[in-house]
Amino acid sequence: MSIFSSIWDRIRGHKPKAAPAPQTAPAATAAPSAGPVPAAPVDVEAVLVSMAEMKGEGAGNWRTSIVDLLKLLGLESSLEARKELAQELGVNAGPHGSAEQNIALSKAVWRKLAENGGLVPDSLRD
């Protein structure tokens, strides 16, 4: 599994803390389904905020740091993992492990999350 796939799977699979859903009565007559219902977009920032709140003060600066984002998601954040992610996403900014590459890698991850149906604020993608 690719590193980006692992990132996306962790985000989509997280169940944020939320108020209990209101109980609704089942419909008396249900119309037959016209096919699979497309997955609702994932509010990436809300999911990560929820994960960071659960983790507490050790969540770091995941909005701008690729290392902190990977750690928040419980994924490997080593230089080798970031090299692999950079290759996977086509990021060729600065030497491996440099601040320049890490910033470009973080922006590339946000863009890719948005391309895959994640709701990502423009401020994280630019």
Secondary structure, DSSP 8 states (H G I E B T S, - for coil): --HHHHHHHHHHH--------------SS-----S------EEHHHHHHHHHHHHGGGG--TTT-HHHHHHHTT---SHHHHHHHHHHHT---SSTTSHHHHHHHHHHHHHHHHHTTEE--HHHH-
